């Protein structure tokens, strides 16, 4: 392993942009709201790079709204899979409480991982640690716990730090 890569169980940490992993067949995941808005943070970068995925996400939100919270969707765009964990019903000042976001993240990640094929690789930023303001340590524990049921899955955390 190189200097910028650390492997802990099924989690690998890499320095650099998440979008470096954007190759055909790659899975790029982020947490989002169920309000149909990717207006800031990493979600805005997804909306800019993957407008087709954004439109499909928005259609799901317009149709199902809060029913999506605590679940996930997978969208194909540019030969990639864009995965969205619905961690909160709202965003900004209307985002859910930290306790609710943590519960929703656990439910969404667990279901999402069970939907993946054998030996899949998931690429994400440190979900929830930005605009949802949940500590990365908390979300990392959720991911590690959920990965116990799927030891064949590798989850790569991308960070520009």
Secondary structure, DSSP 8 states (H G I E B T S, - for coil): --TTEEEETTEEEEES-GGGG--TT-EEEEEEESSS---SHHHHHHHHH-HHHHHHHHHHHHHHGGGGTT-EEEEEETTEEEEEEEEESS-GGG---HHHHHHHHHHHHHHHHHTS-TT-EEEE-STTSSTT---HHHHHHHHHHHHTT-TT-EEEEEE--
